[in-house]
Amino acid sequence: MKVKVTDKKRALLEATLTLVNNSGFHDAPMSKIAKTAGVAPGTIYRYFEHKQDLINTLYLEVKSSFSTAAFGGYTSSMPVEEGFRVIWYNIADYKLNKVSEATFLSQCDNTPIIDESIRAEGLVHLQPLLDLWERGKQEGVIRPLSNYVLYAYAVYPLSFLLAVQEREFYKLDEMTKDETFQAAWAAITP
């Protein structure tokens, strides 16, 4: 018996997430997305102009979910180290608990498939972290480096560790998470 799909847009986004994570962007044609979502192929075009629109929409949705999780419990009045600790652990927990979404974002970071205007819109979601780093630079607590360099050394390693954990080469438990945070903090502080 076929299950009736009531939220077709949600089903299409989830199918896209699954297919992109399992097969990559180019091996996720619209027909396959529709089939996986359990909707007629023409239904896609009621919600999205084309595949690029679908991918961009999914990217912004996942980026928004990521930022909501990343900044939970953070306030801009926190001392820099404490604020960074809250954000970093939130990001780590997101990546460990929302593996599909984190994998998708990692793929998006490493492909030109996302429109640059959409990528720039996605960066807005990280503004509280960027503001914290700017304050840290002004206070002399954070190295005066490009935010890209800071992200590469302090946050991006979590994506690598998630990938090796998914392949069961490494376990990011509480102890190794604490050690990893200390290494991230040491990498961006004078």
C-alpha positions as CSV (number, residue, x, y, z in Angstrom):
1,M,0.0,0.0,0.0
2,K,1.4,3.4,-1.0
3,V,1.6,6.0,1.7
4,K,0.0,9.4,0.8
5,V,2.5,12.2,1.0
6,T,0.8,15.2,2.6
7,D,3.7,17.7,2.8
8,K,5.1,17.3,-0.7
9,K,7.6,20.2,-0.5
10,R,9.0,18.7,2.8
11,A,9.2,15.2,1.1
12,L,11.0,16.7,-1.9
13,L,13.6,18.5,0.4
14,E,14.2,15.3,2.5
15,A,14.5,13.2,-0.7
16,T,17.0,15.6,-2.1
17,L,19.0,15.6,1.2
18,T,19.1,11.8,1.1
19,L,20.0,11.4,-2.5
20,V,22.7,14.1,-2.5
21,N,24.3,12.6,0.6
22,N,24.2,9.0,-0.8
23,S,25.0,9.7,-4.5
24,G,26.2,13.3,-4.9
25,F,24.6,16.3,-6.5
26,H,24.9,15.1,-10.1
27,D,23.5,11.7,-9.5
28,A,20.3,13.1,-8.0
29,P,18.1,13.9,-11.1
30,M,14.7,15.4,-10.6
31,S,13.0,12.1,-11.6
32,K,14.9,10.3,-8.9
33,I,14.1,13.0,-6.3
34,A,10.4,12.8,-7.2
35,K,10.4,9.0,-7.0
36,T,12.2,9.0,-3.6
37,A,9.8,11.6,-2.3
38,G,6.8,9.6,-3.5
39,V,5.4,12.4,-5.7
40,A,4.8,12.8,-9.4
41,P,7.8,14.3,-11.2
42,G,5.7,17.4,-12.3
43,T,5.0,18.1,-8.6
44,I,8.5,19.4,-8.1
45,Y,7.8,22.4,-10.3
46,R,4.9,23.5,-8.2
47,Y,7.4,24.2,-5.4
48,F,10.8,24.8,-7.2
49,E,11.6,26.4,-10.5
50,H,14.4,23.9,-11.3
51,K,16.9,21.7,-9.6
52,Q,19.2,24.6,-8.7
53,D,16.3,26.3,-6.9
54,L,15.6,23.0,-5.0
55,I,19.3,22.6,-3.9
56,N,19.6,26.3,-3.0
57,T,16.4,26.2,-0.9
58,L,17.6,23.0,0.9
59,Y,21.0,24.6,1.6
60,L,19.4,27.7,3.2
61,E,17.0,25.6,5.2
62,V,19.8,23.4,6.5
63,K,22.0,26.4,7.1
64,S,19.3,28.0,9.1
65,S,18.7,24.9,11.2
66,F,22.5,24.7,11.8
67,S,22.7,28.3,13.0
68,T,19.7,28.0,15.3
69,A,21.5,25.0,16.9
70,A,24.9,26.7,16.9
71,F,23.8,29.8,18.8
72,G,21.4,28.2,21.3
73,G,22.3,29.5,24.8
74,Y,24.9,32.0,23.4
75,T,24.6,35.7,24.2
76,S,26.9,38.4,22.8
77,S,27.6,39.6,26.4
78,M,29.5,36.4,27.2
79,P,33.3,36.6,27.5
80,V,34.9,35.6,24.2
81,E,36.2,32.2,25.3
82,E,32.9,31.2,27.0
83,G,30.9,32.3,24.0
84,F,33.2,30.4,21.6
85,R,32.9,27.4,23.9
86,V,29.1,27.5,23.8
87,I,29.0,27.9,20.0
88,W,31.7,25.3,19.3
89,Y,30.0,22.6,21.5
90,N,26.7,23.4,19.9
91,I,28.2,23.0,16.4
92,A,29.9,19.7,17.5
93,D,26.6,18.4,18.9
94,Y,24.7,19.4,15.7
95,K,27.2,17.6,13.5
96,L,27.1,14.5,15.7
97,N,23.3,14.4,16.0
98,K,22.2,15.8,12.6
99,V,24.6,13.7,10.5
100,S,22.6,14.0,7.3
101,E,22.4,17.7,7.5
102,A,26.0,18.1,8.5
103,T,27.1,15.9,5.7
104,F,25.1,17.9,3.2
105,L,26.6,21.2,4.5
106,S,30.1,19.7,4.1
107,Q,29.3,18.8,0.6
108,C,28.0,22.2,-0.1
109,D,31.2,23.7,1.3
110,N,33.3,21.7,-1.2
111,T,31.3,22.2,-4.4
112,P,30.4,25.1,-6.7
113,I,26.9,23.8,-7.0
114,I,25.5,26.4,-4.6
115,D,24.9,29.8,-6.2
116,E,27.3,32.4,-4.8
117,S,24.5,34.7,-3.8
118,I,22.9,31.9,-1.8
119,R,26.2,31.0,-0.2
120,A,26.6,34.6,0.8
121,E,23.1,34.5,2.3
122,G,24.1,31.4,4.2
123,L,27.1,33.2,5.7
124,V,24.7,35.6,7.3
125,H,23.7,32.8,9.5
126,L,27.2,32.7,11.0
127,Q,27.2,36.4,11.9
128,P,27.1,36.0,15.7
129,L,30.3,33.9,15.5
130,L,32.0,36.4,13.2
131,D,31.0,39.2,15.5
132,L,32.4,37.2,18.5
133,W,35.7,36.7,16.6
134,E,35.9,40.4,15.8
135,R,35.4,41.3,19.4
136,G,38.0,38.7,20.4
137,K,40.5,40.3,17.9
138,Q,39.9,43.7,19.4
139,E,40.4,42.4,22.9
140,G,43.6,40.6,21.8
141,V,42.1,37.2,22.8
142,I,41.7,35.9,19.2
143,R,44.5,36.0,16.6
144,P,44.1,38.8,14.1
145,L,43.5,36.4,11.2
146,S,41.0,36.2,8.4
147,N,37.7,34.7,9.6
148,Y,38.1,32.1,6.9
149,V,41.4,31.0,8.5
150,L,39.8,31.0,12.0
151,Y,36.9,28.9,10.7
152,A,39.3,26.5,9.0
153,Y,41.3,25.9,12.1
154,A,38.6,26.1,14.8
155,V,35.4,24.7,13.3
156,Y,36.0,22.9,10.0
157,P,38.0,20.1,11.7
158,L,34.7,19.0,13.1
159,S,33.6,18.1,9.6
160,F,36.7,15.9,9.1
161,L,36.2,14.2,12.5
162,L,32.5,13.5,11.7
163,A,33.6,11.9,8.4
164,V,36.1,9.6,10.0
165,Q,33.7,8.8,12.8
166,E,31.1,7.9,10.2
167,R,33.6,5.4,8.7
168,E,34.2,4.1,12.3
169,F,37.9,5.1,12.4
170,Y,37.5,7.5,15.3
171,K,35.0,8.2,18.1
172,L,34.3,11.8,19.1
173,D,33.1,11.1,22.7
174,E,33.0,13.6,25.5
175,M,36.7,13.3,26.4
176,T,37.9,13.6,22.8
177,K,35.4,16.4,22.2
178,D,36.9,18.3,25.1
179,E,40.4,17.7,23.8
180,T,39.3,18.8,20.3
181,F,37.8,22.0,21.7
182,Q,41.1,22.8,23.5
183,A,43.0,22.3,20.3
184,A,40.6,24.5,18.4
185,W,40.8,27.2,21.0
186,A,44.6,27.0,21.0
187,A,44.7,27.3,17.2
188,I,43.0,30.7,17.2
189,T,44.4,32.3,20.3
190,P,47.8,34.1,20.7
